[in-house]
């Protein structure tokens, strides 16, 4: 286990210095200045969660348990839920945010970092804010143009934008108060996660590790937007100091865990904190869930040497200074995109008969971790899904995984089909914890993935596209109808009720497809979850018995929240399929491919009678593939380039999922000039499809067109039902 405790003496000096600098402002527990009454109210809500009338943070409270004490809706009457009101949203891309509700006003972000405020009981729109993110920023977003939520603090609301701005809004009017650019826009960073507000500071991380950046988290003054501290989660490529809170730990121990050889010195190493940032009010420390390395391949990234702090780790920081306290690395020397950015839950659990402050974590790698949050010591690590093959378990004495040697594909030189794959046994979709049952409710999934060291020049680092250090084009599905059907059968979802006390699954619900929504649980003995097949469901929290099943017409990936206004309890969530899996899945999307993509905000209450409009008529796209052209060598070249640059947005084998264009029926496919205008000239850059002229020649673009025509003809001839193009 990689765990180090920062020197108490140095921490003390740093704390004294900070206190001296801010003596005139530190007349409250705030990190910046005295809190006004509205800020005090926000802090009180975030500390305790209150009585359930509000849902003040995306995880409900600082503990991020996503547990509400409300019981008005319960396991006896939940079947009476109906729609109180709904609102259509304007961008049919992934909708991943949990609605935040304070004082009867519902705030929600959606695609392209837009924010709306609504009267939570009536559905009257109060204001809208559009940060006008440039469409061409989408090329730097690995996993759709999504946003996972806002933070409320006093009279302000904070949102991070895809192009890297942290923006403070007046939460009553939606007027912009200040804006801070948090990263270098010349590099492929993005923000998709929700800010957190702690001690009058706004904390935000970033994404972009697939392309090649260096991760960090920054705390900004909530009143002014000025930087207060920054912690880097990967070392300076020169191993020099940055003048940041992370300097001492990298200089003393962290730098030594990265080889002096390896591509990380060019790429930045990755380690972005694109989602999980949690405040521990009891211990006054911050936990960061840190992402994957760049490239993924440890052999390429760090010459196969060193654990590479702080990739795939939970890192604890002093909340006031950002200084390092401890960390636990869940996947040392990670090579499979096994991020630790998944949601972190704070709780208390008896350990060896003693009440212990713990954190619960179910990252991509398939193991559920219980960690002592005082010391960072691993308490337990048990699988929460079946079939894990990269490791057989964890050595609790060392805290390290017991790896399958075959998983290190860069050492064996052989392909390795990993379970879980890069999309994880659990991705960003929020899990929840019910103190009454002691269970954690995880939106789990099985999505295998192949890894291959056998790279050619095309797989090497480029200025556009994923740079992961494995072959993307050689791991696409072969021309075998059985293989396509097997991919659908192997890709499934599951709601897992995990008991951390026993290290076992208490109950589970199987789903026919992956990428199901986040969960929320209540004192009414309920667990709520939307599904990728368009259902919104409630289960008994103790037994898993299904108690509600509503047709929402479109896939759901977001997590719900619940609140009470005027004595009435409501449940709110967003619909709209999107994110990484639908972009890349191709045929593995299964039944979810046929669902329309309807971006909506939906609010339920007992006895709600509002009806959704009839779903749009199924769009049957004309599927008339052009005649094949080009030599077999040209088609093969097109396949390689498609795998390298195109499949992460347009699907394996060019099979679309209904929210980005299915290229097999593109209107440009029959016209070389029109195709070139999109691929090389950037005709659709404002819609996210930038020019790839920096990495593709006209001959390459024409070869890709030949390959897509080949895919259109082959899939229509061999798998017309499973792969039929669907409308957006």
Beta strands, then each sheet from edge to edge (+ up, - down):
strand 1: 67-68
strand 2: 81-88
strand 3: 100-102
strand 4: 105-110
strand 5: 114-119
strand 6: 125-129
strand 7: 151-153
strand 8: 156-160
strand 9: 165-170
strand 10: 176-181
strand 11: 196-198
strand 12: 201-204
strand 13: 216-221
strand 14: 227-232
strand 15: 277-280
strand 16: 285-289
strand 17: 313-318
strand 18: 324-329
strand 19: 344-351
strand 20: 354-362
strand 21: 367-372
strand 22: 378-383
strand 23: 391-395
strand 24: 400-403
strand 25: 416-418
strand 26: 432-434
strand 27: 439-446
strand 28: 449-451
strand 29: 492-499
strand 30: 504-511
strand 31: 519-522
strand 32: 526-530
strand 33: 535-540
strand 34: 546-551
strand 35: 561-565
strand 36: 568-575
strand 37: 600-606
sheet 1: 1+ 31+ 32- 33+ 34-
sheet 2: 2+ 37- 36+ 35-
sheet 3: 3+ 4- 5+ 6-
sheet 4: 7+ 8- 9+ 10-
sheet 5: 11+ 12- 13+ 14-
sheet 6: 15+ 16- 17+ 18-
sheet 7: 19+ 20- 21+ 22-
sheet 8: 23+ 24-
sheet 9: 25+ 28-
sheet 10: 26+ 27- 29+ 30-
end
